């Protein structure tokens, strides 16, 4: 479908998107239970909307220590989680001398290498399955991550180059240049790594620019077939962004725009690609409408850690998510950080490990679920 969807009626779009989702995914809606491990909140980018990045190193705590990572991972394991979500800022060593020294003192060249080491630690010491988002990493780092991760992630966010101009959301954020992120997605595809990506909406982009971003993701996926899910994530103003912060004055994106983007993504990406909306970023009353716009996944939620990217937005209780999903006529199922259709892509040892907990459909075995 190549038509311009920007001016289409939202109700009509949602109806078509929901029918397309039902054709490809049936009435199954998935989620993952995870523990969020913010390995470092330092980042060389200065995106105006970001609440994950901290601008000053907190004393000597530039990175979570291995002991802290393992303690949090074990806490998640005890709570029944199956995913370890490892997140870093983008190349903080290129902005902060302190980060470079810390990495050097630990015999590492990059933050991505540390993420790889912590994923390996989690694999060796727990039953969790790592999913890492370490920003735009190079081919060698990606090859290392492939060996210890069920999947990797990088939000494309937008292909609108104008948002990198002065005064815009991605000004002075070199790793948010669209081509750099598209190149990463292509590398991951060439290396056959199940990959999560998505859009960030409400940061100054237009509907047409969102459509262009969706089409860019589609082109990458058509080349390699490795995009396991696309997230439609709405920017939500945060209480911590105040004063002269550029994003402090941005209003929440209208609910209609979330629905339009979900529906447009489903129509442009087709019936089979997994489409996600974040249930902690929309009010409970909107969850059913998101399902009606063609999504089939709620993403990762955690019983033990906050969403460090959106700390003002707690995860909904799993019971609430289940109730809303089932009331809309869907069956909620728990997945791993790799979707069922991509399990065969895993490295042999990773696949063997995951198969201990998988059911006949590729989801988390009921006896193991929370």
N, C-alpha and C positions, 0 to 999 in steps of 0.2 A: 504494500500500500504506500503510494508516493504522494497522495493528496495532502494539501495543507489543512491541518486540523485546527489551526488557531482560532478560526471563527465559528467552528461547529458548535451546535447546541450540546451542552454538557450532559443533559439527561439522555439524549440520543447516543452520545459517545459511550456513556457508562453502560447503557443497555447492550450495545454491541460488544463492548469489552468484556462484560460479564459472560455473555454467551460464548465468546471466543475462549475465555478462561475455562469455562465448564467443558468445552470441547477438548481442551488439551490436558486439563488437570482434574477434571471431575469436581467433586465436592470435598476434596482434601485441602486443608490449610495447615501449614507446618510452622514450627518454631524451633529454636534451639535454646537449651538451658546452659548458660555459660557463667564463667567467672572472668571478670574484666581485669586485666593486668596492665596498668599504665606504666610500662617499663621506664619511660621518661616523658615528661611534659615540656621539655625544652624542644624548640623547633627553630629552624632558620627562617621560615616563612612568617609573615606578620599579617595574616588574613584579618580583616577588620572585624569579623563576626565571631572569631574563635574564642571559646571559653576553655578549651583544652590546654592550649599553650600558656605557659607562664613566662613572663618577660625577664625575670631575674632568677638565677640559680638559687635554690633554697639552701643556703649554707653549703654543705658538702654533699647533699643528697641529690646528686645529678641524675642518678639512675636508681631504680629499685635494686636492692642487693639480691643475689641468688637466694639467700635465706628468706627474704621478704617474699620473693616470687613463689618459692616453694611452700611457704606457710599459707599464703593466700590460695594457691592452687589446691593444697590439701583441704583447706576449708571448703572450697567449692566442691571438691570430690565428695566430702562427707555430706554435703547438702544435696548430692545426687546429680551434680552437673556432669556433662560429658564434653563440654567445649572449654578450652582455655583461649580466651581472646587476648592476644598480645599486641599492644599498641604502642607506637613511639611517635614522636615528632619527626619531621623530615630533616635528616642530616644536621642535627644540632652541633655536631663537631665542626661544621663549617662556619658557625657563628660564634660559638663560645669556646674560648681557649680552655676553660675549666673542663668542658666535656671532652675535648681532645686529650687533655692530660689524664682524665679518668680512664678513658678507653686505652690509652697507651699503657697506663699502669696495670691494666688488666690484660695486656698483650693482645689488644684488638685494634683493628684499623677503622672500624665504622660502627655506628649504632646498629645497622642491619646485622652485622656479625654478632653483636650482643643479643639481638632478638633471636637469632638462630641458636645461639648457645642456650638461651633460656627455654626455647621450644624443646630442645633436646633434653634439658633438665626435667621439664614437665613430663615428657614422654618416658623418661627413665624411671621417674619416681612416683608417677600417678597413672591412673587409667584415663586421664583426660586426653582429648585430641586437639592439638593446637591449630589455631587459625591466626595468622599474623598480618597486621597492617603496619608496615614499617616505612610507608611512603614510597617515593620513586627510587627503587634500588636498581643496581646494575645487574648485568647478566650473571656474573659470578656469584653475587649475593643471592640472587633469585635461585640459582642452582643449589646453593646450600639450603635455602629455605624449603625447597621442594622435597628434600630428603627427610624433613622433620615436621612438615605441616600437611594437614588434610586439605587445606585450601589457603589461598592468600587473598588479600583484599586491597583495593585502592579505588576510592571514589573519584570518578572523572569530574564530577560536580558540574562543569559547564565547558562547552567549547567556545564560549563567547570571549574572544581575545580582548575585547574592549574592557572587560572587567579587570584586566591587569594594568590599566592606565591609572594615572595619578588620581586619587580620590575615590577609586573603585575598590571593590571587595578584595581583589587579589593583587593590589599594588605592592611592589617590593616582596613578592612571594614567588621566587623563581621556580619552585617545584609545582606551582599551580598553573604554569603556562600550559595551555591545553595540549600542545604537541608532545610535551614531555610526558604527560600522563597517558596519552594515546600510544606513545612508543612503549611505555611500560606494559600496557595491556597487550600490545602486539608481542612483546618478548614473552610474556606469560603464556600466550597462545602458542607461540613457536615451541615452547618447552612443555606443552601439554600439562599445564597446571590449572586445576579448577579455580576460577577467579570470580570474586565478587566485586561489583562496581556499582555506580549509581549516580543520581543527580542530587544536587543540593539546590533547592528552590527557595526563592524569596530573598536573594542576595543582590537583586538589581537586574536580573535577566528578564527577557520577554518570553512570551509563549513560543514565538518562532525560534528563539535561541534554545529553548528546552527541546523543541522538536528536532532541531539540528543536532543537539547532544544525543538524543535517543537514536537518531539515525547513525551517528558516528559509532555508538556502541554496537548497533546492529551490523555495521560493516565489519567491525573487528570480529564479531562472533561468526559472521558468515565465512570469514577467512579461516578461523581456527576451531570454532565450536566449543570454546572453553569457558564462556561466560555462564556461570552457574546461577547467578541471580543478579537482578538489577534493583537497587534500593531507590525509592522515591522518598527523600528525606527533606522535610521542610525546616528551614531556619526558624528557630523560636527565640525571640528576645529573652535575654537572661538578666536577672537582677544584678549579677556581678559585672555587667557591662554598663558602666555609668560614667558620669563626668563628660569628658571630651571624646570618649570612645566612639569611633565612627559608626559602629553598629547599634549604639544605644538608642538611636532615634528611629530605627527601622521597626515598622509595625509587623505583627504576625501576618504571614501570607494568608489571604482569605481561604476559607475552607474550599470554596469552589475551585481555586487554583490547584489545590492538592488533588481533588477529584479529577479535574481536567488532565493533570499530568499523569496520574495513575492510568486513566482510561486511554490517553494517547500512547503511553508506553506499551500497554497491552496490545493495542491495535497495530502499532508499528513493529513490535517485537514478535508478535505471533502467539499462538496458543500454548506453546510448550516451554518457553523460557520462564523461569521463576521470577515473580515480581513481588517486591516487599514494600510495606509501609511500616513505620516505626510506631508501635502502639503507645509509647510514652510521650509522643510528640503531638498526638491529637486527643481531644477529649473523648471520654468513653462513648458519648452519644454519637460520635462520628465513625466509630469502628465498623458498624454495619454498613455505612455508606462506602467506606473504603473497600470492603468486600464486594459491594455492588459496582465498584469501578474496575474490577478485574484483577485485584491482587490475589495471591495464593500463599503468602507467607508473612509472618509477624516478626521475623528476625530473631536476634538473640535477646533474651531477657535473663536477669540474674536474681537468684534468691539471696545472694551474699554481698554483691558489690553494686555501687551506683553506676549509672551511665556517665563516665567521666567527661564525655563530650558534651553532655546536656545535663549538668548536675542539678538544675532546677526541676528536672522532669523525671520523677521516679518511675520505675517500671510498674505497670499495673499488676496486681496479684494474678497469679496464674488462674485461679478460680474465676476471676472476672473475665479474663481473656477467653477461657473455655466457655463460660456462660454466653458471652456475646457471640462467639463464633458458632456455637451450636444453635442458638436462637435464630441465627440467620440461615440455618439449614446446612451447615458445614460440619465436617468432622475434623477436630484438632488432633494433629499427630506431631510427635516430637522427632526431630531429625538431628543428624550430626552436623558438624560444620562443613561437611561435604554432602551434597544432595545425593539421593539414591542413584540417580542416573550417572553420577560421576565416580562412584566408588571404584569401578574397575580402572580408573585412571591413576589410582594411588600407587606409590611405590610398594613392592611386595610386602615389606615388613609393616608398613603402615596399614595396608589392607588386611593383613593377617590379624593385626592387633584390633582393628575396628570390628572385624567379623565376630569377635567374641560377644559383642553387645548388639548385633544387628538382627532385625527380624526378617521374615521372608520377603518383605517389600522394600527393604533398605532403610527402614526407620529404626529408631531406638527401640529395642525389645521392651515390651510392656513391663516385664518384671524389673527392669533396670530404671524405669522412668520415675520421676518424682510425682 
